[in-house]
Amino acid sequence: MVRPSQRKLMAQTAVANQQVSIHLACGAFRVSETCYRYQPKLADENAEIADWLIKLTTKDSDWGFGMCFDYLRNVKSFGWNHKRVYRIYCALALNLRIKPRRRLKRNKPEPLKEPIRKDQVWSIDFMHDQLSDGRNYRLFNVTDDYRREGLAIAARFSLPSVRVIPVLEQLLEWRRKPIAIRCDNGPEFISHEFVNWAKSKHIRIDYIQPGNPQ
């Protein structure tokens, strides 16, 4: 369905380009001559509001309607009604803009140092799976980075740091103590219990860098 404002514009275009009379154009597009000749009294002021909104949203692309209206009202001291400003804001399709995503700037990850002998660096991490009855369980894996050898796998329904440490203690009974243990920044590996245990064993913890752990 064509709006009256659009029919008025088509009638004005017909009068200007086709050189037909106003009466004939209004009858053809079903627009009253009063509507055809009507000129909004606040057109200049609306144009000023539109200019301000375009200027503010271009300068500060993450500003929404609230920020723009507060600036016009409190900084520039304009007394425009917020409904009127918002109507023009929507007419300019500024409410459909996609807010830019703020991305964190991270340093480029350093390449991982490859071990040159076994039991130099161990990697530890968790895996998750589900039983047939719907219960979730976790797998704690320990791998030797030099040979890509799986040293231990512990399966539990819950594996906090107090249950991770005994697995490593048992592994140290028959394997040489590593220089470093590589892991992510999970809560089990940044806990005080795990950090203090590594310090007591003189084992360095190498946390992987966020972004690209490979």
Residue pairs with C-beta under 8 A, 6 or more apart in sequence:
2 10
4 31
4 35
7 29
7 30
7 31
8 29
8 31
8 35
8 36
10 29
11 22
11 25
11 26
11 28
11 29
11 31
11 36
12 25
12 36
14 20
14 25
14 28
14 29
15 21
15 22
15 25
18 25
20 28
22 33
22 36
22 37
23 33
25 31
25 36
26 32
26 33
26 36
40 46
45 80
46 84
46 88
49 72
49 80
49 84
49 85
49 88
50 88
50 91
50 92
52 68
52 72
52 76
52 78
53 68
53 85
53 88
53 89
53 92
53 94
54 92
54 94
56 63
56 67
56 68
56 71
56 72
57 63
57 68
57 94
57 97
60 67
61 97
61 100
62 99
62 100
63 71
64 99
65 85
65 86
65 89
65 94
65 95
68 85
68 89
69 82
69 85
69 86
72 78
72 80
72 85
73 79
73 80
73 82
89 95
106 210
106 211
107 209
109 209
109 210
109 211
109 212
109 213
110 209
112 182
112 208
112 214
113 121
114 145
114 146
115 121
115 145
115 146
116 146
117 146
118 144
118 146
118 147
118 149
118 176
119 144
119 146
119 175
119 176
119 177
119 178
120 145
120 146
120 178
120 179
120 180
121 144
121 145
121 146
121 178
121 179
121 180
121 181
121 182
121 206
122 142
122 143
122 144
122 145
122 151
122 178
122 180
122 181
122 182
123 142
123 143
123 145
123 181
123 182
123 183
124 140
124 141
124 142
124 143
124 164
124 168
124 181
124 182
124 183
124 189
125 141
125 183
125 184
126 138
126 139
126 140
126 141
126 159
126 186
126 188
127 138
127 139
127 141
128 136
128 137
128 138
128 139
129 136
129 137
129 139
130 136
130 137
131 137
135 157
136 157
137 155
137 156
137 157
138 155
138 156
138 157
138 158
138 159
139 153
139 154
139 155
140 152
140 153
140 154
140 155
140 156
140 159
140 163
140 164
140 167
141 150
141 152
141 153
142 150
142 151
142 152
142 153
142 167
142 168
142 171
143 149
143 150
143 151
144 151
145 182
151 171
151 175
152 167
152 168
152 170
152 171
154 163
154 164
154 167
156 163
159 188
160 188
160 191
161 187
161 188
161 189
161 191
161 193
161 194
162 193
164 188
164 194
165 193
165 194
165 197
168 181
168 197
172 201
177 201
177 202
177 203
178 203
179 203
179 204
180 203
180 204
180 205
180 206
181 198
181 203
181 204
181 205
181 206
182 206
182 207
182 208
183 189
183 205
183 206
183 207
183 208
184 207
184 208
184 213
185 207
185 208
185 210
188 194
189 205
189 207
190 207
194 205
195 205
198 204
198 205
